[in-house]
Amino acid sequence: MRRSRSLGVFRNKLGNPSRLVESIQRGTITLAGVDDATATITAVDPNRSVVMNLGNDSVAANSGQRPERAFTNVTLTDATTVTAAREATSGTVVLSYVVIQYEVGTISVQRGELIVNGATSNTATINSVDVARSYIVPGGIRGNTSSALWDRTQLYLVLTNLTTVTATKNTATDEAKAVYQVVSW
């Protein structure tokens, strides 16, 4: 993006005036007795759209305070579907999300899921990006643990280099999953 000094207008890669954001859609998804649920949205281009997990009510009265019942992630499954997922079916959790579609020529998005199980880290290979012009948008984490030790399913994501996303957690015990989106502009 470059700014025209005389007009005060941002221009995209094609040189056209840019609003940056083309559309924003918000909503909630309820997971009641299920491990995943979906919401239908107005069609977006997944290659230039990002979904963000705005949080969930992980302290629902019947969630039992277990990570697999409470931790959720959200994915833009296709042009019209947002999917929320967790590792258990008991309890009711409501997740809030927003889908932002950027103008053509503004960004590109690569997405995936990393699973760390029996180790403290795992990597995913992505198409090459300019690390100085890219960042990770997490879609949330979910995990499966045999106990209420939440730290076993906590992890963080790093854009390690131009072709690698790394997920790391502090213990090799139990499984953790992270949904990621690598945004490049």
Secondary structure as the mmCIF struct_conf table of DSSP 4:
data_model
#
loop_
_struct_conf.conf_type_id
_struct_conf.id
_struct_conf.beg_label_comp_id
_struct_conf.beg_label_asym_id
_struct_conf.beg_label_seq_id
_struct_conf.end_label_comp_id
_struct_conf.end_label_asym_id
_struct_conf.end_label_seq_id
STRN STRN1 ARG A 2 ARG A 3
TURN_TY1_P TURN_TY1_P1 ARG A 5 LEU A 7
STRN STRN2 PHE A 10 ARG A 11
TURN_TY1_P TURN_TY1_P2 LYS A 13 LEU A 14
BEND BEND1 GLY A 15 ASN A 16
STRN STRN3 PRO A 17 PRO A 17
BEND BEND2 LEU A 20 LEU A 20
STRN STRN4 VAL A 21 ALA A 32
BEND BEND3 GLY A 33 ASP A 35
STRN STRN5 ASP A 36 THR A 40
BEND BEND4 THR A 42 THR A 42
HELX_RH_3T_P HELX_RH_3T_P1 PRO A 46 ARG A 48
STRN STRN6 SER A 49 ASN A 56
TURN_TY1_P TURN_TY1_P3 SER A 58 VAL A 59
TURN_TY1_P TURN_TY1_P4 ALA A 61 ASN A 62
BEND BEND5 SER A 63 SER A 63
TURN_TY1_P TURN_TY1_P5 GLY A 64 GLN A 65
HELX_RH_AL_P HELX_RH_AL_P1 PRO A 67 ALA A 70
STRN STRN7 ASN A 73 ASP A 78
TURN_TY1_P TURN_TY1_P6 ALA A 79 THR A 80
STRN STRN8 THR A 81 ALA A 85
BEND BEND6 GLU A 87 GLU A 87
BEND BEND7 SER A 90 GLY A 91
STRN STRN9 THR A 92 TYR A 102
HELX_LH_PP_P HELX_LH_PP_P1 GLU A 103 GLU A 103
TURN_TY1_P TURN_TY1_P7 VAL A 104 THR A 106
STRN STRN10 SER A 108 ASN A 117
BEND BEND8 GLY A 118 THR A 120
STRN STRN11 SER A 121 THR A 125
HELX_RH_3T_P HELX_RH_3T_P2 VAL A 131 ARG A 133
STRN STRN12 SER A 134 ASN A 144
BEND BEND9 SER A 146 ALA A 148
HELX_RH_3T_P HELX_RH_3T_P3 TRP A 150 THR A 153
STRN STRN13 TYR A 156 ASN A 161
TURN_TY1_P TURN_TY1_P8 LEU A 162 THR A 163
STRN STRN14 THR A 164 THR A 168
BEND BEND10 ASN A 170 ASN A 170
BEND BEND11 ALA A 172 ASP A 174
STRN STRN15 GLU A 175 SER A 184
#
